[in-house]
C-alpha cells in the first residue's frame, strides 16, 4: 500500500466520529478552529444519491475547509459499482481519504443492505472495498463497522474477511447493530480486533469507538486495548474544545461558551439556510446550555428561535453577550 496521511498520524491518534445531522460542515469548522482532532470525517452520504441526477443537493455534506485536514469522506450503499464512481468523485473533490460505513444500525439503512447489514454479507463487503479502491485513484480507503450484527463474536469472521482487502484503517464501534447504543460498549472486543489484525498480518490501523467522553478516557482505552487510535462521538456535543489540550470547556466563562455557540449557529445558517431545517441545529442547544443555574429556562427560550439573529437576541437579553 502506498504511503498516505495515515502513516503520518501521531500514535495514538484521536478522531472525531462521523455522526449524521451532527458533524456537518458548520460544526466541523467550529471544532477545527477551537479544538482540532488528529483526523475528521464527514457525515455519511448515500452512494445512490451521489450517483443520481439530484446529487448536487448532497454535495453540501461534502463541504469542508482546509483547516479540517486530514478530512475523510464517508459513504454508504450496497452497489459496488456506485462506490467506484463515488470514490472518483471524492478524489476529485480533494479529500484525504474515503471511508465506507459498514456500521450504521438504523433500520432504514440496514433494510437496503447498507451500513451494519454488510456484516451479514462479507462477500459484498469485500467487493465494495475493492470497488472503492478501484475508483479512489490512490486515496486510502478505510471502513467503519461494529462488533457484529447481533453477536459480538461475529467479529471473528467478518474482520478477517475485510482485512484481506487493502484497507488503511478499520474503526470499530464496540457494540453490535442489535445493541444500537443501548448497552455499554465492550472494549474487550477492540483488544480482540487488534489481536485479529496482528494474527492475519494486516497493516490496517485499528480504531476503537464507543462511550468515550474525553481524551483521558481515550488514552486509557488505548492502554487497555493496544488500538492505534480512538474515535469520540457524542462527547463532542456542546464541547468544540474537546480535543484541545490547552483548554477545558468547564474552565471557560459562560459568555465564551455562548460566543462559540453563536458562531456555530451563524455558520449553520450560512451553509444550510434553505437546504436544511434550522431545527436540526437545536439539538446542540441542550449541550451548550447546561450545568449552571438558569440553563433550563435559557434552553427553553432558545428552542423557540428560528434564526441566528434570534439566538443572538436571546443571549443578549439574558446578559451573556
N, C-alpha and C positions, 0 to 999 in steps of 0.2 A: 504493500500500500504506500502511495506517495505521501510525503510529509504534508501536514495541514496544521491549522491553528490548534487542533487537539494536542499536538506534540509540544506546543509552547506554553500550555496552561500550567500554572503552579500546581504542585501536588501537596496536599489535596486541594481541589478547587470547589468553589461554591457557586451554584447556579440558581437562577430564577426559573421556577417551574412554569410551563405554559398552562394557562387557565382560561377557558372560554369566557368571554364577556368580562374579563378582569385584566389580563396582561395585554391590553390593546396598545396602540401606538402612543396614546396620551400618557398612560400610566408608565409605560416603559421609558418614555422620555424623562418623566419626573424622577424615576428611580436611577436612570443613568446619570442624572445631574447631581443627585443628593446621596446616593449610596450604591454605586455600580457593583454588580456581582461580576464574577470572572467570565460568565457567559450568559446570554439571554436567548429565549425562544419567543417566537410569535405565538399567538393563539393558533389552534389548528384550523386549517382551511380545506374545504372539500375539493378533491381532485375532479369529481364530476362537475362541480360548479366552475372550477378554473378552466375546464375544457369545454364549457358551454358558451353560447353567444352572449350571455349576460355576465361574463366573468369580470367585466370592468367594475361591477359593484363589489366584488370580493377583493379586489386588489388593494383596497383601503386597509385590509387586515395585514397586508404585506408592507405597509409603510414603516419606515424606520429611519433613524438618524445615525450619522457616523459615530456619535458618542456611544452607541449601543454595542459596537463591535467587541468581540465576535458575536454575530447575531445569526441564529439558526431559524430557518423557515420550517414550520411543522405542517404536514399534510396528512389527510386520511382518505381512505377509499377502499375499493375491493377489486378494481380492474387494473392489473399490472400495466397494460399499455398506456393508460392515462397517467400513471406515475412517471413513465418515461417522458411524456410531454410536459408534465408539471415540473419535473426536475430541470429540464432545459429552460423553462421559464424562470425558475428560481435562480439558476446560474446567470441568466441574462439580467435579472434584477440586482445582481451584485451581492447576494447573501454569502456568508462564510461557510454554511453547511445546510444540509437537508435532514429533517427528522421525520420518521414515519410513526404516526400514532397507532400503536397496537395495544392500547391500554384503556381508552375511554370506555366506561361502563354503562353509559346511557343507553336505554333500550332502543331509542330511535336510531342510534348509530350502529349498535350491535345487530339490529334486525336487518341491516343492509349488508352484513358480513364484514363490517368495518370495525375499527377500534379493537376492543378486547376479544371480539368474536374471532379474530385472526389466530388467537391462541389455540383454537379448536381445529385450525387448518394450517399446520406447519408448512405444507407444500405451497399453499397460496402465499403465506408469509414470506417464504424464501423467494418465490417468483416475483413478489412485489419489491423486495430488496434488490434483487438482480435487475429488474426493470428500471428502478430508480437510479442505480449506479450507472446504468447504460446511458441515461439521459443527463446525468449530472455534470458531465464534462470535467471530471476531476474533483468536483466538490466532494467532501467527505459525507457519508451517509450514516446516520445513527437511527436507533429505534428506542421508543419509549413504550414500555409494556408493564404487565403486572405479574404476580407470582403464578397465576393461573386463572382459568375461567371460573371454576368452582372449588378447586382444591389447590393448596399450596404446592403439593408435590408435582403438579403439572409442570413446574419449572424444570424439573429433572429431565423432561423430554423436549419441551419447547425451546429452552435456552440453547442446548447443544445444536439444535437444528439451525436456528438463526445465526449462531456463531460460525457456522460453516460458510456463511456469506461474508463478504468483505466489508463488514461494518466497523466504523471507527469507535463507536461507543454504544452501550446499552444502558438505559436508565430504567430502573425497576422500582415501581410503586409497590411497597411491601404489603399489599393486600390482593385478594382475588377480585375478579369482576363481581362475583356474587356478594362479596363483603362491602362493596362500594367504599364508603368511608365510615361505616357504622361500627367497626371494631378497631382496636389499636393495631397499628402497623407492626408486622412481625419482622424485625430486622435480622433475626437469626437466619432468615432466608436470603437476605442480602449477602451475608457472610457466605452462605452456601453458593450463591451466584458467583462470587469471586473464586471459590474453590472449583466450580464447574468450568469457569473461564480458563483457569490455570491448567486444569486437567486436559482440556481439549487443545491447549496450546494456542489459543486465540490472543491476538494483541489488542482486542477491543477493551476500552476502558469500561469500568462498571461504576455506575452512579446510583446511589440509594435515594429514595424519596418516600415521605410519609411521616406525619406527626412531628416534624422538626420545626421549631418555632424561632430559633435564633442560631447564631454562629457557634456559640458554646456547645449547644446540643449537637450541632452538625459535626464539630470536631470530635465529640465523644463517640458519635456513630462511626466515624472513620476509624477511630482507635479500636472499636469493638469488632468491626467487620472487615477491615482492610480494603474497603472500597476506595476508588480513586477520587471520588467527589460526592457531593450531596446536593440535592435539589431542595429548595424551600419554596413552598406554595402558599398556603393560607396564612403563614406567619407574616407575609408581606402586607396584608391588609392594614391600611392606615399607618404604615410604617415604611415609607420610602428610604429611611435611613438604615434599614435592617442590615444591609451588607457594608455599611460604613463603619470602619474600625475605629474612627475617631469620635463618632457621635452616638449618643443613645437617645432615642425619642423621649424617654421619660425624664431626661435631664433638660429638655428644651422648654422654653416658655410656651404657654398655650398659643400666644399670638404668633409665634414662629410656626407652630404646627398648622394653624389655620391659614397662615400666609401660603404655605405649600399646598394645602388642600385647595385653596382658591386658584393657585397656579395650575393644579391638576384639572379643576373644573373648566378653566378657560381653555386649556389645551384640548380637552374633550370636546368642547363646543366648537373650537376652531376646526378640528379634524372631522367631526362626525355630525355637525348640525345638518339636519335634513336627510341624514343617512341612517343614524341610529337614534333610538329614543333617549332623551335626557334622563329618563327614569333609570336607565342602566347604570348611570353614574352614581345614583343614590345609594347603592349597596355599599359604597365607600364611606358614606357619611357616618354610619354606625361605628366604623373602625377608627376614623379620625377623631370623632367626637365621643370620647369615653374616658372614664377614670377620674372625673372631677365633679364637684358639686354643680348642678345645673346642666349636666351633659344631656340628660334625657329631654329636658324642655327645649334645649337648643336643637337637638336632633329632630324633634317633632316639627319645629319651625322650618328646618332645612328640607325636610321631606315634602314640604308644600311648595318648594321653589320649582321654577320651570326654566331658569336660565342662570348663567354665571353672574349677571348683574344682580339678580335677586339674591343669590347666595352671598354676594359681597354686601348687599344691603342688610341682610340678617346679621351677618358677623359684625358689621359696624354698629348697628343698633344694640347689639349685645356687648359692645365695648371691647371686642377682640382685635379690631383692626384700626 
